[in-house]
Amino acid sequence: SSDLHSMNLKKKTKSFTEETFEPSKSELIVKNSRFSSQDLMKEMSKVSEATEYTSYLIFKFNPVKSKLVNIGKDGYRLNSNSVIWDNNAKKIKIWLIGGTEAFGYVNTDEETISSILEQKLNDENSKFQFEVKNHGVFGYASTQQLIKFRLDLIEQKPDMIIVMNGFNDYKISWKYQSIFATDLYTHIYLDRKSTRLN
């Protein structure tokens, strides 16, 4: 059974890697960004390095401050600071929950979904102020995201939640033939940490 699984995985990987694909929309956005993808990926590697072990979730992000990618004290991605806050307006808190796509792995802070949504909602509404918090964590599967969400609810309560999950779960299921496996990034994180301990 293990050999059959291994053989099927090799076939899938071979057929997938031998295909040629047109650039995805996200790759085109990176190409059209005023920052080179090389600069962005260098800064993303800082985020990857700024992780620590945490119970139940395997890893979480520590704060990162850089030109293109910033992580706050709470371990979540920050939006660009283009919204001017009005203390008199009623604030509506929205959490964008998800994995790699919600986090915006190929985007600068101002190009993430949460940042763009926050800007658009505030530009088009004078009655309320919208704070869209990016609760996406790249590499998290929906199980990790659900646990993190429940832990976050102990301290804060959002008015609205947007869930954008599934890609990492699909990738895990395709790779490992199991919905109970964790993401490859989680394994890389654990390998990296155990290597440092030895």
N, C-alpha and C positions, 0 to 999 in steps of 0.2 A: 504494500500500500504506500509506504514511504517512497519507494523507487518510482512508482507510478506517478505520484505527486511531483516528484523531482523532474521526471521526464516531461510531464505536462507543462510545468513551469518553464523549462528550457525551451520547449516549442513555442509557447506564448511569447516569451522574451525575444526569441530569435525572429519570429514573424513581426513583432512590434518594432524591433530595432532596425530591421532591414527595410522597412517602409520609409518613404520620404514624405515629409509633411510640409505644407505651406506654413509660414510663420503664423503663430496664433495672434489674436487681437492684443493680448497682454504683452507679447514680444514686440508688436508694432508700437504699442504705447511706450515701452521702454526705449525703442529706437527713436521715437518722436519726442521723448522727454528732453528737457534741456540738460539733463545729466546723462552721462554715458552709463550703460548698464554695468560697465566695469567698476565705476565709482560706487554705484548703488550696491553691487554685490560685495565690495570691500566693506561697506558699512553694515550690510546684512551679516557678514561674518563676525562683526563685533557683537551683534545681538546674539548669535549662536554661542559665542564664547562667554557671554554674560548670563549664563544659566546656573541654577543651583538645584540640587535635589530637593524634592518636597514630597511628603507622604501622599499616597493615593494618585497623584498626578505625574509622578516620575520627575518632572522638571518644571521650573517656572523661570521667567526672565527677571533679571535684576535691572535696575535703572541703566539706561544708555543715553548719552547726550552726544549727538553728532549733527552734521549739516543736513543730512537727508532722512535719517531714521532715528527717532527718539522714543525711548521707553520710559514711562513715568515711575514714580516710587511704588505704585501698586502693581508694577510688572506688566502694564498694558501699553500698547502703542498710542502715542499722542497724535492729535490732529494738528494741522498747521494752525497758527495763531491769528487767522485773518478775521475771525468773528469778534465784533466789539460787543461786550456784554452790557446789557441794560439791567441794572439792579431792580428797577421798578416793574419790569415785565415778569409774568409768570413763567417759570422755567420748567420745561418738559424734558425729562431725562430718558434717553433712548440708549439701549445697549445693543450693539451689533455683536452677536455671538457666532463663533465659527472657528475654522481652522486656518489653513494657509491662505485661501482666497480672501477671507474676511480680514485677516491680518494685513494683506497687501504685500506679499513677498516680493513682487516685482515693481512696487510703487514707492515713491517718496512719500513723506508724511502728508503732503498736500494732495497727493493723487490717490489716496486710499478711498474706499467706498464711504467710510464713516466721515472723513473730512469733507468730501464732495457733498454728501447728503446734508451734513450740518450746515454747510455754507448755503446750499440751495434753499433749505427750509427757512433759514433766517433771512435770506434775501427776499423771500416771497411772503413773509408773514410778519406783521408788526405787532400783533396781539400777544404772541408768545415768543419766548426764546427757547431754542432747541439745543440741547447738548447731546451730541451723538458720540457715545464712548465706544472705542474700538476694543472689544473683548475677544478679538480673534487671536489665536496663538498658532503660529505655523508648526505643523507636525502633530497637533492634537487631533485625535479621533473624537467622535461624538461622545463617547463614554467619558473621556477626560474632561471634555467641555461641560458636560452635564454636572459632573462632580464639582468643577470649579465654579459653575453658576450657582450651585446650591451653597457652597462656601461663601461666595460673594454676597448672597442674599442675607446672610447673618448681619452684615454691616450696612448694606445699602439696599434701597428698593427703587428700581426704575419704574417709570410710567409706562414704558413700552419696550418690548424685546423683539428684535429681528434676528432670526436664526438662519444662518447660511452655512450649512454643514453637508457633508456627504462625500466630497471628493476624496478626502483621506480615508474614509471608511471603504469606499469603492476600491481605492488603490490597495489597501490592506487585504481586502477580500480577494482581489485578483492575484496579488502576489503570494499570499500565504494560504489561500483556500480556506480561510477561517475568519469569522467576524469577531473572534475573541483575541486576535493578535493585536499588538500595538504597532504604531507607525515606525517605519524605518528610522526616522529621526530620533525617536525615543531610544532605539537600540544603539544608534551612533553615540547619543549622549551618554548612555550607560557605559559603553565601551571606552569612551574618552575619559570618563571620570575614573573607571577602574584602572586604566593604564596609568593615570597620574598617581593613584594610590600605591601602585606596585613599585 
